[in-house]
């Protein structure tokens, strides 16, 4: 299982945690680190080390664990501790059913002049640059940022929060692919095509492109997990 130096990780990516709502804020920090690939499946979330690294109490950390377990991002193993979850094929199918429902509707209702399209295109550009550097972990991060930007166009905090939780699970599923480049590279131009189709005012067409995209991704990931 992966061993993470939490002190080094949070020194590089120092979170801002305030006293009010500490458990929720710690959960948000860990969710983001999972979503950006810093905490891969199987990582043990050692309570003492994490509490010291984040400068929070163990009670706050346990509250964060409770929230993340509810979101299916971590699991408690008896007599062993807390670990970042490894998704199953059933998990992927359920997550993608929710993604298709949310993201296709978000794209279908996104106007050509929505400011979130700029964020989506920025994520595509960052992914293209990362691909040139062969940084496929960053490509994965920017891929999910693209999808989150489009969901954010809905303007609902609740829907955006749900999407962030789903995309964190998707990031865990990405680890099932043996060849990250072969899996991720074809989706970069598909992301750009969806954004450009939206910019041209063809939202219905963009929505169908997104539906096909998510169906293809679901099939690839579920097939990989079905072989494990």
N, C-alpha and C positions, 0 to 999 in steps of 0.2 A: 504494500500500500504506500502511496506517496507520503513523504515526510516533508512538512512545510516548516520553514523557519518563520514563525509568526512575527517575531521582533523585526526581522529584516523586511518582511512583506509590508507591515504597517508603518515601518519607517519610510519606505518608498512611497507608499500610498496612504498617507496619514489622514484618517477620517476625522471629521468634526462631530464630536459627540457631546451633547449638552445634557444637563441633569434631568430636565423634564422629558418624560417619555423615553428614558434611556434604553429600555428593553427593545422598543420599536426601532430606535435608531441603530442599535447594535445589529438587529436583524437586517436592517436596510444595508448596513456596511457589509455584512457577510453575504447577503444576497447579491450585492454588486460584485463582490470578489468571485463568487461562484459564476455569475454571468459573464465575467471578463476572463474566466479561465484560470484564475489564480489558485482556486481550490478545486481540484479535479475529483472525480468520483473515487471513493475509498479513503480520502483524506480524513485522518482522525482529528477531531476538533477538541484538542486537549483543554480542559476547562481552566486549569491554573495558568497555562502558558497564554491562552487567549485573553483571560482577564487581565493579566499583567501587561500584555502587548497593547491592549485597547484602553487600559487605565479605567476599567469599570469593575463593579462588584460582581461576585459570582452570582448573586441573585438576579442582577440585570442580564447576565449572560444566559442564565437558565431560562429567563423569560424569552430571550431571543431564540434560544433553542426550541422552546415550545411553539413559538410562532413559525419557525422554519420547518419544524416537523409537520405542522398542520398544512404547510404549503408543499409537503413531500420533497423537500430539498435535502433534508438530513434524516437520519434514523438513529434511534437508541438501540444499542445491542447489549443485552444483559451481560453484566460482569466484564464488559469490554470498553464501553464508552459511547461517544457520539461520533458519527461518521457522515461525510457527504455521501448521498445516495448514488447508487448506480441504477439507472433506469432500466426497466424491462420493456419488452415489446408492447405489452398492454399499456404501460405508461405512455409510450410514444403515440400510440393510436388515440388515446384519450386526449393528450395534450394537443395533438394536431387537429382533432375534431373541434376543440375550442378555438384554436388559432384560425382555422378556416372560417368559422362562424364570425369571429371578431374582425379579422383582417380584411376579408373580402368585402364586408359591409363598410369598413372604414375607407377602403380605397374607392368603393362605388360612390361614396358620398363626399369625396375630397375634391374641392374646387381647384381649378387650375392655378389660382393665385394664392393658395393657402401658404402661409409662411413655413409650415412644416416641410413643404417640398424642398425648400432650401437645405434644411437639416438632413433630409433623406439623401439628396444629391451629394452633400458633403460627406456623408458616410460612404457612399459609393466611391467617391474620389479617394478617400482614405483607404478603402479596401483595395482599390486598383494599385495604389502606391505600395501597400503592404505586400501584395502579390508579387510585385516586381522585386521586392526584397526577400521573397520566399518566407515571409512571416505569416504563416497560416493561422497562428493563434490570433493575431491582430485582425486578419481577414474575418475570422469567425466573430470577433467582437464587433467589427463594423457592420457585418451582415445583420446581426441582431439589432444594432443601433438603427439601421435603415428601417427595419420592420417596426421598431418602437416609435420612430418618428412619424410613420404613417398612422399608427394607432393613435398617437397623441393629437393628430389632426381632428379627431372626434371632439376633443375639448372636454372630456369627462375624466376627472381624477380617478374615479373608481375603475373605469375601463382601462386606463393607462396602468394603474396599479396591478390589475389582473394580468395584463399583457406582460409586465415586467416579471411577474412570478412565473408565467408560462415560458417566457424566453430563457429564464434561468434554468428551467428544466431542460429546455432544448439544448442549451450549452452542454449540459451533462450528457445528453444523448449523442452529441457530436463525437465524443470520445470513443464511440463504438465503431467509428469508421477507421479502417486500417490506413487508408491513404487520404489524408486531409486535403491535399492539393487536388486530387482527382474528384473528391466530393465537392469542395467549396468553389473551385475555380469557375465552373460553368454558371454558377448562380450570380456572379458579379455582373456580367452583361445583362442578365435577366432583371436584376435590380435596376440597372440604368434604364432598361427598356420600359419598365413599369413607371418609373419616375417621369420619363420623357413623354409617355403616353398620357399621363395625368396632366403634364404641363401643356399638352396640346388640346386639353379639354375633353378627352375621350375616356371619361371615368368608367363607363360600363365595360369598355374593352380592357382597360387596366385591371378591373376587378376580375375578369375572366383569366387574364394573364396571371394574376396572383393566385387564383384558385388552382390553375394547372401547376404552378410553381410549388405550392404547398402540398398538393397531392404527390408530386414527384419526390419531394424531400421526405415526406412521410413514408413513401414506399421504400426508398433507399435505406432509411434509418430502421424501419421495422424489419426489413429483410436482414440487415446486419445483426440486429439484436435477436432475431429468430434463429440465427445460426449459433448463438452463444450457449 
